[in-house]
Amino acid sequence: MEIALKIVLVLFAIGLIGVVLLQRGKSAGLSGAISGGAEHLFGKTKARGMDLFLQRATIVLAIGFFILSLLVAYFVKN
């Protein structure tokens, strides 16, 4: 049981890393001020659906990772 939970935990960790790396970075600083105006002017509605999916996937994977971490810690302790 412990080994199976550890394998699933590693899969959740890899998935979480992948989803976070696929997300679009938030513009900050002077470069964000310059390029951010163009995005608001022309809009970027195509990427909105994917961004929303990636945000929700990140939340689900993070919650799963947290719960699995607690379960693995419990089983290793006993």
N, CA, C and O atoms as CSV, one atom per row, in Angstrom:
chain,resi,resn,atom,element,x,y,z
A,1,MET,N,N,0.834,-1.200,0.000
A,1,MET,CA,C,0.000,0.000,0.000
A,1,MET,C,C,0.873,1.256,0.000
A,1,MET,O,O,0.609,2.219,-0.719
A,2,GLU,N,N,1.914,1.216,0.825
A,2,GLU,CA,C,2.797,2.379,0.939
A,2,GLU,C,C,3.503,2.674,-0.385
A,2,GLU,O,O,3.633,3.835,-0.773
A,3,ILE,N,N,3.952,1.642,-1.069
A,3,ILE,CA,C,4.661,1.834,-2.337
A,3,ILE,C,C,3.708,2.379,-3.403
A,3,ILE,O,O,4.080,3.251,-4.189
A,4,ALA,N,N,2.497,1.867,-3.424
A,4,ALA,CA,C,1.516,2.358,-4.404
A,4,ALA,C,C,1.203,3.831,-4.172
A,4,ALA,O,O,1.096,4.599,-5.128
A,5,LEU,N,N,1.055,4.235,-2.900
A,5,LEU,CA,C,0.792,5.645,-2.596
A,5,LEU,C,C,1.968,6.530,-2.994
A,5,LEU,O,O,1.781,7.648,-3.474
A,6,LYS,N,N,3.184,6.019,-2.791
A,6,LYS,CA,C,4.367,6.801,-3.180
A,6,LYS,C,C,4.442,6.982,-4.692
A,6,LYS,O,O,4.820,8.048,-5.177
A,7,ILE,N,N,4.078,5.931,-5.438
A,7,ILE,CA,C,4.089,6.033,-6.900
A,7,ILE,C,C,3.059,7.052,-7.376
A,7,ILE,O,O,3.342,7.870,-8.251
A,8,VAL,N,N,1.863,6.996,-6.796
A,8,VAL,CA,C,0.812,7.953,-7.165
A,8,VAL,C,C,1.228,9.372,-6.772
A,8,VAL,O,O,0.945,10.326,-7.497
A,9,LEU,N,N,1.894,9.510,-5.633
A,9,LEU,CA,C,2.377,10.823,-5.192
A,9,LEU,C,C,3.396,11.385,-6.180
A,9,LEU,O,O,3.359,12.574,-6.496
A,10,VAL,N,N,4.289,10.557,-6.661
A,10,VAL,CA,C,5.277,11.007,-7.653
A,10,VAL,C,C,4.581,11.414,-8.952
A,10,VAL,O,O,4.961,12.404,-9.577
A,11,LEU,N,N,3.563,10.651,-9.359
A,11,LEU,CA,C,2.814,11.011,-10.573
A,11,LEU,C,C,2.092,12.345,-10.405
A,11,LEU,O,O,2.065,13.158,-11.329
A,12,PHE,N,N,1.502,12.573,-9.223
A,12,PHE,CA,C,0.853,13.854,-8.954
A,12,PHE,C,C,1.882,14.984,-8.978
A,12,PHE,O,O,1.605,16.064,-9.500
A,13,ALA,N,N,3.056,14.741,-8.420
A,13,ALA,CA,C,4.097,15.775,-8.391
A,13,ALA,C,C,4.548,16.131,-9.808
A,13,ALA,O,O,4.701,17.307,-10.135
A,14,ILE,N,N,4.757,15.125,-10.638
A,14,ILE,CA,C,5.176,15.378,-12.021
A,14,ILE,C,C,4.074,16.107,-12.786
A,14,ILE,O,O,4.350,17.029,-13.553
A,15,GLY,N,N,2.824,15.690,-12.575
A,15,GLY,CA,C,1.701,16.363,-13.219
A,15,GLY,C,C,1.572,17.809,-12.781
A,15,GLY,O,O,1.315,18.690,-13.601
A,16,LEU,N,N,1.750,18.056,-11.485
A,16,LEU,CA,C,1.662,19.420,-10.957
A,16,LEU,C,C,2.764,20.299,-11.529
A,16,LEU,O,O,2.521,21.450,-11.891
A,17,ILE,N,N,3.963,19.765,-11.610
A,17,ILE,CA,C,5.076,20.527,-12.193
A,17,ILE,C,C,4.779,20.851,-13.655
A,17,ILE,O,O,4.989,21.979,-14.100
A,18,GLY,N,N,4.292,19.864,-14.397
A,18,GLY,CA,C,3.985,20.077,-15.809
A,18,GLY,C,C,2.908,21.121,-16.025
A,18,GLY,O,O,3.037,21.979,-16.898
A,19,VAL,N,N,1.841,21.055,-15.231
A,19,VAL,CA,C,0.737,22.007,-15.384
A,19,VAL,C,C,1.185,23.423,-15.031
A,19,VAL,O,O,0.802,24.384,-15.696
A,20,VAL,N,N,1.991,23.545,-13.992
A,20,VAL,CA,C,2.477,24.877,-13.602
A,20,VAL,C,C,3.388,25.454,-14.687
A,20,VAL,O,O,3.325,26.647,-14.983
A,21,LEU,N,N,4.228,24.613,-15.274
A,21,LEU,CA,C,5.120,25.103,-16.323
A,21,LEU,C,C,4.376,25.470,-17.609
A,21,LEU,O,O,4.851,26.306,-18.378
A,22,LEU,N,N,3.226,24.862,-17.847
A,22,LEU,CA,C,2.448,25.180,-19.047
A,22,LEU,C,C,1.659,26.479,-18.917
A,22,LEU,O,O,1.210,27.031,-19.921
A,23,GLN,N,N,1.487,26.967,-17.708
A,23,GLN,CA,C,0.691,28.176,-17.522
A,23,GLN,C,C,1.426,29.399,-18.046
A,23,GLN,O,O,2.655,29.468,-18.059
A,24,ARG,N,N,0.627,30.349,-18.473
A,24,ARG,CA,C,1.162,31.604,-18.992
A,24,ARG,C,C,1.646,32.458,-17.827
A,24,ARG,O,O,0.959,32.563,-16.811
A,25,GLY,N,N,2.810,33.063,-17.962
A,25,GLY,CA,C,3.346,33.927,-16.919
A,25,GLY,C,C,2.593,35.238,-16.839
A,25,GLY,O,O,2.106,35.748,-17.848
A,26,LYS,N,N,2.499,35.774,-15.656
A,26,LYS,CA,C,1.850,37.074,-15.473
A,26,LYS,C,C,2.866,38.169,-15.801
A,26,LYS,O,O,4.015,38.119,-15.364
A,27,SER,N,N,2.424,39.153,-16.574
A,27,SER,CA,C,3.309,40.263,-16.933
A,27,SER,C,C,3.567,41.127,-15.716
A,27,SER,O,O,2.653,41.423,-14.946
A,28,ALA,N,N,4.802,41.527,-15.548
A,28,ALA,CA,C,5.162,42.360,-14.406
A,28,ALA,C,C,6.236,43.354,-14.831
A,28,ALA,O,O,7.007,43.108,-15.759
A,29,GLY,N,N,6.265,44.443,-14.153
A,29,GLY,CA,C,7.290,45.438,-14.401
A,29,GLY,C,C,7.041,46.246,-15.657
A,29,GLY,O,O,5.918,46.310,-16.156
A,30,LEU,N,N,8.097,46.862,-16.166
A,30,LEU,CA,C,7.997,47.742,-17.326
A,30,LEU,C,C,7.624,46.970,-18.593
A,30,LEU,O,O,6.842,47.463,-19.406
A,31,SER,N,N,8.171,45.770,-18.768
A,31,SER,CA,C,7.849,44.994,-19.966
A,31,SER,C,C,6.373,44.601,-19.981
A,31,SER,O,O,5.760,44.538,-21.047
A,32,GLY,N,N,5.804,44.340,-18.817
A,32,GLY,CA,C,4.379,44.032,-18.742
A,32,GLY,C,C,3.527,45.232,-19.049
A,32,GLY,O,O,2.454,45.100,-19.638
A,33,ALA,N,N,3.982,46.397,-18.663
A,33,ALA,CA,C,3.222,47.615,-18.937
A,33,ALA,C,C,3.210,47.918,-20.438
A,33,ALA,O,O,2.214,48.410,-20.968
A,34,ILE,N,N,4.312,47.624,-21.113
A,34,ILE,CA,C,4.397,47.894,-22.552
A,34,ILE,C,C,3.599,46.864,-23.343
A,34,ILE,O,O,2.794,47.227,-24.201
A,35,SER,N,N,3.819,45.582,-23.061
A,35,SER,CA,C,3.143,44.544,-23.842
A,35,SER,C,C,1.713,44.304,-23.365
A,35,SER,O,O,0.885,43.813,-24.132
A,36,GLY,N,N,1.412,44.638,-22.123
A,36,GLY,CA,C,0.067,44.413,-21.592
A,36,GLY,C,C,-0.985,45.253,-22.270
A,36,GLY,O,O,-2.136,44.832,-22.383
A,37,GLY,N,N,-0.614,46.433,-22.723
A,37,GLY,CA,C,-1.577,47.294,-23.403
A,37,GLY,C,C,-2.046,46.699,-24.716
A,37,GLY,O,O,-3.214,46.843,-25.077
A,38,ALA,N,N,-1.161,46.040,-25.430
A,38,ALA,CA,C,-1.529,45.421,-26.700
A,38,ALA,C,C,-2.502,44.274,-26.487
A,38,ALA,O,O,-3.408,44.072,-27.296
A,39,GLU,N,N,-2.326,43.519,-25.407
A,39,GLU,CA,C,-3.224,42.403,-25.124
A,39,GLU,C,C,-4.630,42.910,-24.824
A,39,GLU,O,O,-5.613,42.301,-25.246
A,40,HIS,N,N,-4.726,44.002,-24.110
A,40,HIS,CA,C,-6.039,44.550,-23.789
A,40,HIS,C,C,-6.693,45.167,-25.025
A,40,HIS,O,O,-7.914,45.117,-25.171
A,41,LEU,N,N,-5.884,45.747,-25.912
A,41,LEU,CA,C,-6.421,46.382,-27.109
A,41,LEU,C,C,-6.955,45.356,-28.100
A,41,LEU,O,O,-8.067,45.494,-28.610
A,42,PHE,N,N,-6.149,44.320,-28.370
A,42,PHE,CA,C,-6.530,43.324,-29.370
A,42,PHE,C,C,-7.245,42.124,-28.762
A,42,PHE,O,O,-7.891,41.361,-29.481
A,43,GLY,N,N,-7.141,41.949,-27.473
A,43,GLY,CA,C,-7.805,40.842,-26.789
A,43,GLY,C,C,-7.069,39.531,-26.990
A,43,GLY,O,O,-6.320,39.359,-27.952
A,44,LYS,N,N,-7.293,38.623,-26.074
A,44,LYS,CA,C,-6.705,37.294,-26.222
A,44,LYS,C,C,-7.716,36.271,-25.710
A,44,LYS,O,O,-7.491,35.621,-24.689
A,45,THR,N,N,-8.810,36.137,-26.415
A,45,THR,CA,C,-9.882,35.257,-25.980
A,45,THR,C,C,-9.582,33.789,-26.268
A,45,THR,O,O,-10.148,32.914,-25.613
A,46,LYS,N,N,-8.706,33.495,-27.233
A,46,LYS,CA,C,-8.411,32.103,-27.573
A,46,LYS,C,C,-7.719,31.379,-26.426
A,46,LYS,O,O,-8.002,30.208,-26.173
A,47,ALA,N,N,-6.830,32.049,-25.743
A,47,ALA,CA,C,-6.047,31.407,-24.701
A,47,ALA,C,C,-6.801,31.328,-23.375
A,47,ALA,O,O,-6.339,30.667,-22.445
A,48,ARG,N,N,-7.940,31.984,-23.276
A,48,ARG,CA,C,-8.676,32.022,-22.018
A,48,ARG,C,C,-9.155,30.649,-21.568
A,48,ARG,O,O,-9.071,30.327,-20.383
A,49,GLY,N,N,-9.650,29.844,-22.480
A,49,GLY,CA,C,-10.151,28.521,-22.135
A,49,GLY,C,C,-9.049,27.620,-21.609
A,49,GLY,O,O,-9.245,26.900,-20.630
A,50,MET,N,N,-7.901,27.656,-22.247
A,50,MET,CA,C,-6.775,26.839,-21.807
A,50,MET,C,C,-6.242,27.321,-20.468
A,50,MET,O,O,-5.880,26.509,-19.616
A,51,ASP,N,N,-6.189,28.637,-20.274
A,51,ASP,CA,C,-5.729,29.172,-18.991
A,51,ASP,C,C,-6.649,28.739,-17.850
A,51,ASP,O,O,-6.181,28.392,-16.766
A,52,LEU,N,N,-7.940,28.762,-18.097
A,52,LEU,CA,C,-8.903,28.344,-17.083
A,52,LEU,C,C,-8.749,26.860,-16.775
A,52,LEU,O,O,-8.790,26.456,-15.613
A,53,PHE,N,N,-8.571,26.049,-17.812
A,53,PHE,CA,C,-8.363,24.617,-17.609
A,53,PHE,C,C,-7.098,24.353,-16.800
A,53,PHE,O,O,-7.100,23.524,-15.890
A,54,LEU,N,N,-6.022,25.056,-17.132
A,54,LEU,CA,C,-4.762,24.856,-16.417
A,54,LEU,C,C,-4.861,25.308,-14.958
A,54,LEU,O,O,-4.263,24.690,-14.077
A,55,GLN,N,N,-5.610,26.379,-14.700
A,55,GLN,CA,C,-5.805,26.822,-13.321
A,55,GLN,C,C,-6.554,25.777,-12.514
A,55,GLN,O,O,-6.172,25.466,-11.386
A,56,ARG,N,N,-7.619,25.237,-13.088
A,56,ARG,CA,C,-8.402,24.224,-12.379
A,56,ARG,C,C,-7.614,22.936,-12.194
A,56,ARG,O,O,-7.702,22.297,-11.146
A,57,ALA,N,N,-6.846,22.554,-13.208
A,57,ALA,CA,C,-6.014,21.353,-13.089
A,57,ALA,C,C,-4.965,21.537,-12.007
A,57,ALA,O,O,-4.656,20.597,-11.276
A,58,THR,N,N,-4.411,22.745,-11.899
A,58,THR,CA,C,-3.426,23.023,-10.854
A,58,THR,C,C,-4.051,22.880,-9.472
A,58,THR,O,O,-3.439,22.308,-8.570
A,59,ILE,N,N,-5.250,23.388,-9.305
A,59,ILE,CA,C,-5.930,23.296,-8.009
A,59,ILE,C,C,-6.195,21.837,-7.655
A,59,ILE,O,O,-5.929,21.412,-6.530
A,60,VAL,N,N,-6.718,21.070,-8.608
A,60,VAL,CA,C,-7.038,19.663,-8.346
A,60,VAL,C,C,-5.769,18.872,-8.016
A,60,VAL,O,O,-5.750,18.091,-7.064
A,61,LEU,N,N,-4.721,19.076,-8.799
A,61,LEU,CA,C,-3.471,18.350,-8.559
A,61,LEU,C,C,-2.818,18.764,-7.244
A,61,LEU,O,O,-2.231,17.929,-6.555
A,62,ALA,N,N,-2.913,20.039,-6.891
A,62,ALA,CA,C,-2.323,20.497,-5.628
A,62,ALA,C,C,-3.056,19.897,-4.428
A,62,ALA,O,O,-2.426,19.479,-3.457
A,63,ILE,N,N,-4.385,19.857,-4.498
A,63,ILE,CA,C,-5.155,19.257,-3.401
A,63,ILE,C,C,-4.851,17.766,-3.299
A,63,ILE,O,O,-4.666,17.241,-2.202
A,64,GLY,N,N,-4.801,17.085,-4.443
A,64,GLY,CA,C,-4.462,15.663,-4.446
A,64,GLY,C,C,-3.072,15.404,-3.911
A,64,GLY,O,O,-2.857,14.450,-3.162
A,65,PHE,N,N,-2.127,16.245,-4.290
A,65,PHE,CA,C,-0.752,16.105,-3.806
A,65,PHE,C,C,-0.687,16.290,-2.291
A,65,PHE,O,O,0.018,15.553,-1.602
A,66,PHE,N,N,-1.413,17.262,-1.780
A,66,PHE,CA,C,-1.428,17.525,-0.340
A,66,PHE,C,C,-2.021,16.343,0.426
A,66,PHE,O,O,-1.459,15.908,1.431
A,67,ILE,N,N,-3.142,15.829,-0.042
A,67,ILE,CA,C,-3.794,14.707,0.630
A,67,ILE,C,C,-2.918,13.458,0.566
A,67,ILE,O,O,-2.768,12.750,1.562
A,68,LEU,N,N,-2.341,13.187,-0.601
A,68,LEU,CA,C,-1.460,12.030,-0.728
A,68,LEU,C,C,-0.217,12.161,0.138
A,68,LEU,O,O,0.265,11.169,0.685
A,69,SER,N,N,0.304,13.372,0.265
A,69,SER,CA,C,1.464,13.586,1.142
A,69,SER,C,C,1.126,13.246,2.588
A,69,SER,O,O,1.925,12.625,3.289
A,70,LEU,N,N,-0.050,13.653,3.028
A,70,LEU,CA,C,-0.477,13.329,4.390
A,70,LEU,C,C,-0.666,11.820,4.572
A,70,LEU,O,O,-0.289,11.261,5.601
A,71,LEU,N,N,-1.253,11.169,3.564
A,71,LEU,CA,C,-1.449,9.723,3.658
A,71,LEU,C,C,-0.124,8.966,3.687
A,71,LEU,O,O,0.042,8.036,4.477
A,72,VAL,N,N,0.810,9.355,2.838
A,72,VAL,CA,C,2.116,8.702,2.823
A,72,VAL,C,C,2.832,8.919,4.148
A,72,VAL,O,O,3.435,7.992,4.687
A,73,ALA,N,N,2.770,10.120,4.669
A,73,ALA,CA,C,3.406,10.392,5.965
A,73,ALA,C,C,2.781,9.557,7.074
A,73,ALA,O,O,3.486,9.085,7.966
A,74,TYR,N,N,1.470,9.372,7.027
A,74,TYR,CA,C,0.779,8.563,8.038
A,74,TYR,C,C,1.206,7.098,7.950
A,74,TYR,O,O,1.481,6.471,8.973
A,75,PHE,N,N,1.263,6.546,6.729
A,75,PHE,CA,C,1.615,5.143,6.573
A,75,PHE,C,C,3.090,4.878,6.843
A,75,PHE,O,O,3.437,3.793,7.311
A,76,VAL,N,N,3.957,5.826,6.567
A,76,VAL,CA,C,5.382,5.648,6.852
A,76,VAL,C,C,5.619,5.674,8.353
A,76,VAL,O,O,6.474,4.955,8.870
A,77,LYS,N,N,4.862,6.503,9.041
A,77,LYS,CA,C,5.029,6.616,10.500
A,77,LYS,C,C,4.586,5.338,11.208
A,77,LYS,O,O,5.195,4.936,12.199
A,78,ASN,N,N,3.531,4.699,10.706
A,78,ASN,CA,C,3.016,3.476,11.367
A,78,ASN,C,C,3.661,2.238,10.855
A,78,ASN,O,O,3.337,1.141,11.308
